[in-house]
C-alpha cells in the first residue's frame, strides 16, 4: 500500500511541478477520506489540491497573499484572502475535521493564539515546521556566528521574511506546558525525506506533529 501511495504522489507531483513530497504524503495519510480541512497559510494551494484529489477532502484555505489566493482559485479551491484568526473566528467549535499549519508557524505574530483557535474550530491540528535546532544550524552559529544560507534559508537576513524560528524541544515543551496532546509525530532528516529515530532536536530538519483537541 505504501508503494501505491508513493506512486500516486509521484504522479501527482509530476503534474503539479512541485518539489514537496514526503511531508505531504505524511499529512495525507493522517487525513480521513472526505473530511473537512482548513489550511492556514495555504500558499498556492499545492497541499490542498493534493488532499482534494487523493482524499476527496472538502478543503478550504486562508492566506494574506492575493497572488497565492488567485492561484488557489485557479485550481478550483475555496480560499480566503485575509487574516487567519478573523477567518477562524467566523466558525463554531469543531467545524473542521482538521486544521493544517504547514511551514507557517514560524511566520506568525502570535503562534499560541493561532494554535488555541485552530484546536477550537477543529478536532485535530497538523503542524509542520523547520527545526532550527538542527545540527548544521548550531554548527554554523557556533563556528561562523551566522545563520546558514541554503534551500531552507535561501536569502541573507536583510532580504529574508519575518521569522520566529523554533526547535523540536521548544515546541514539545510548549505542548506540555499548554496541555496539548501529541498523538503522532514524524521527524525528517535534513533531506526532508528519510526519518529520524533518535535525538530529533539535533538531527531533525523538518518536524510534523498531529495534535488533538481536549
C-alpha positions in Angstrom: 0.0 0.0 0.0 2.9 2.4 0.8 4.3 1.9 -2.7 1.0 2.6 -4.2 0.7 5.8 -2.2 4.1 6.9 -3.2 3.4 6.1 -6.9 0.2 8.1 -6.6 2.1 11.0 -5.0 4.9 10.9 -7.6 2.3 11.0 -10.5 0.5 13.9 -8.9 3.7 15.8 -8.0 5.0 15.5 -11.6 1.8 17.2 -12.8 2.0 19.9 -10.2 5.7 20.6 -10.7 6.3 21.0 -7.0 9.3 19.7 -5.0 7.3 18.7 -1.9 6.9 15.0 -1.4 7.4 13.1 1.9 5.9 15.7 4.2 2.8 16.0 2.1 2.4 12.2 2.0 2.6 12.0 5.8 -0.1 14.7 6.1 -2.2 13.0 3.5 -2.0 9.7 5.5 -3.3 11.5 8.6 -6.3 12.9 6.7 -9.5 10.9 6.8 -11.3 10.5 3.4 -13.9 13.1 2.7 -13.0 15.1 5.8 -13.3 18.9 6.1 -9.8 20.5 6.0 -8.6 24.1 6.6 -5.0 25.1 5.6 -3.6 28.1 7.4 -1.2 30.0 5.2 -2.3 27.8 2.3 0.0 29.4 -0.3 -0.8 28.5 -3.8 -2.9 25.5 -2.7 -0.5 22.7 -3.6 -1.2 20.7 -0.4 -5.0 21.4 -0.5 -5.2 20.4 -4.2 -3.3 17.1 -3.3 -5.7 16.4 -0.4 -8.7 17.1 -2.6 -7.6 14.8 -5.3 -6.3 11.9 -3.3 -8.5 12.0 -0.2 -11.6 13.6 -1.7 -11.4 16.1 1.1 -13.6 19.2 1.4 -10.8 21.8 1.5 -10.5 25.5 2.5 -7.5 27.8 2.6 -6.6 31.2 4.0 -3.6 33.4 3.2 -2.5 37.0 3.2 -1.1 37.0 -0.4 -3.6 37.9 -3.1 -1.4 36.2 -5.8 -1.4 33.0 -3.9 -5.2 33.1 -3.3 -5.7 33.7 -7.0 -3.6 30.5 -7.7 -5.8 28.6 -5.3 -8.9 29.8 -7.1 -7.5 28.8 -10.5 -7.1 25.3 -9.0 -10.8 25.3 -8.2 -10.1 25.6 -4.4 -12.1 27.6 -1.8 -9.6 30.2 -0.4 -10.0 33.3 1.7 -7.8 36.4 1.4 -7.2 37.8 4.9 -6.2 37.2 8.5 -6.4 33.6 9.6 -7.7 34.5 13.1 -10.5 36.5 11.7 -11.4 33.7 9.4 -11.4 31.0 12.1 -13.4 33.3 14.4 -16.4 33.0 12.0 -16.8 29.3 12.6 -18.3 27.4 15.6 -16.4 24.9 17.7 -15.4 21.7 15.9 -16.5 22.9 12.5 -13.5 21.4 10.7 -12.1 17.8 11.0 -8.6 19.0 10.7 -6.6 22.3 10.5 -3.2 22.2 8.9 -0.4 24.7 9.6 2.5 23.6 7.4 5.6 25.8 7.1 3.7 28.7 8.5 4.1 28.6 12.3 7.4 30.4 12.4 6.0 33.4 10.5 3.0 34.0 12.8 2.9 37.0 15.1 1.3 35.0 18.0 1.6 31.3 17.3 0.0 30.3 20.7 -3.2 32.2 19.8 -3.4 30.5 16.4 -2.9 27.1 17.8 -5.5 27.6 20.5 -8.1 28.9 18.0 -7.3 26.1 15.5 -8.0 23.5 18.2 -11.2 25.2 18.9 -12.6 25.1 15.3 -11.2 21.6 14.6 -10.8 18.2 16.2 -7.1 17.9 15.1 -4.3 20.2 14.2 -1.4 19.1 12.0 1.7 21.3 12.3 4.9 21.1 10.2 8.0 23.3 10.8 11.7 23.6 10.1 13.7 22.6 13.2 16.0 25.5 13.9 17.8 23.2 16.4 19.2 21.1 13.5 22.9 20.4 14.0 24.0 22.3 10.9 22.3 25.4 12.2 24.1 25.0 15.5 27.5 24.5 13.9 27.0 27.5 11.7 26.2 29.8 14.6 28.9 28.4 16.7 31.7 28.4 14.2 30.8 31.4 12.0 28.4 33.3 14.1 25.8 33.4 11.4 22.8 31.6 10.1 23.1 29.2 7.2 22.1 30.2 3.7 20.7 27.1 1.9 17.4 25.9 0.3 15.6 26.3 3.6 17.1 29.8 4.3 17.8 31.0 0.8 18.1 34.7 1.4 20.5 36.8 3.5 19.0 38.3 6.6 18.4 41.7 5.0 16.2 40.2 2.3 14.6 37.4 4.4 10.9 37.3 5.5 10.0 37.9 9.1 10.5 34.7 11.1 10.3 33.4 14.6 12.3 30.1 14.4 11.7 27.3 16.8 13.1 23.9 17.6 11.6 20.5 18.3 12.4 20.8 22.0 10.8 24.2 22.2 7.7 23.0 20.6 7.3 19.9 22.7 8.0 21.9 25.9 5.2 24.3 24.8 2.7 21.5 24.2 3.4 20.1 27.7 3.0 23.5 29.3 -0.3 24.1 27.5 -1.6 20.6 28.0 -1.9 19.8 24.3 -1.9 16.1 23.4 0.6 15.0 20.7 -1.0 11.9 19.1 1.6 11.4 16.3 4.9 12.9 15.3 7.4 12.3 12.5 10.9 13.7 12.2 12.6 14.0 8.8 16.3 14.5 8.3 17.9 17.5 6.6 16.9 16.0 3.2 13.3 16.1 4.4 12.9 12.5 3.1 14.4 9.9 5.5 13.0 9.6 9.0 15.0 10.4 12.2 14.5 7.9 15.1 17.0 9.3 17.7 17.8 12.8 19.1 15.4 14.6 16.8 16.2 18.0 18.3 19.7 17.6 16.8 19.2 15.6 13.7 15.7 16.5 12.5 15.5 19.0 9.7 11.7 19.1 9.5 9.1 18.0 12.1 5.5 17.1 11.7 3.1 16.9 14.6 -0.5 15.8 15.0 -2.3 17.5 17.9 -5.7 16.6 19.3 -8.2 18.9 21.0 -9.1 18.2 24.6 
